């Protein structure tokens, strides 16, 4: 499990997983219902991304998202 601090961390996580799966940005865009520009900006850590689209992209890549208060253990 990786700790996420900002949009750059999310973008790096998505890019790493996409590459591990051998997917192009175009393939990920198609599978998640987003555009290639969205995926590119997301992977580059743009901080004003639409959260629903980000969640869709994470889902396609097989991620589950959890939140916990600082100090709580998951």
N, C-alpha and C positions, 0 to 999 in steps of 0.2 A: 504494500500500500504506500502510495506517495502522498506527501503533504503538498497541497496546492496553496500558493500564496498570492498568485496574481494571474492575469490573463496570459502572460508569457509562459507560465508553468503549464496551463491547460493546453496552450498551443503546442508546446514541446511534447507533451504527453500524446496528443493526437497525432502529431507528425511521426513520432517514433513508432507508435502502434500501426499506423497506416503503412509505413515502410516495412515493418516486420511482416505484415500480411501481404506484402507485394502489391499493394494497391496504388493506383495513381490518384492524384487529386480529382481528376475527372470522374473516376470510378466512385470515389467516396462521395463526391457531390451528387452523382446520380442516385446512389443507394440511400442517401440521407435526405434527398429532396431539396438540396441546396445547389447553389451555383458554384462554379470553380473559383470565382473571385471570393466568395464567402469563405470557402475552405482555405484558400491562400491567406486571407486576412486573419482567419482564426489561428492557423498554424504560426503566423508571425506575431501573435499576441495582441491583436487589436483589442482594446479594452471596452469598446462599445458594441459588442456583438449581441444579437438577440438571443436571450437565454434559452428559449424554446428550441431554436435551431441548433444551439450548442448541445443541448441535451439530446436531440435527435441524432446528432453526429456521434456523440459518445455512445449512445445505445447501439448504433450500427457497428461500432468498433468493439462491442462487447463489454463496455464498462458499466458498472453499477456505481451510482453516486451516493455517498454517505456524508452526513454532516454531524459534527459533535462539538460540544462546547469545549473551549480550550481547557485542558486539564483532565477532561473525561477520557477514558480509554475505550476504544472500540473493540 
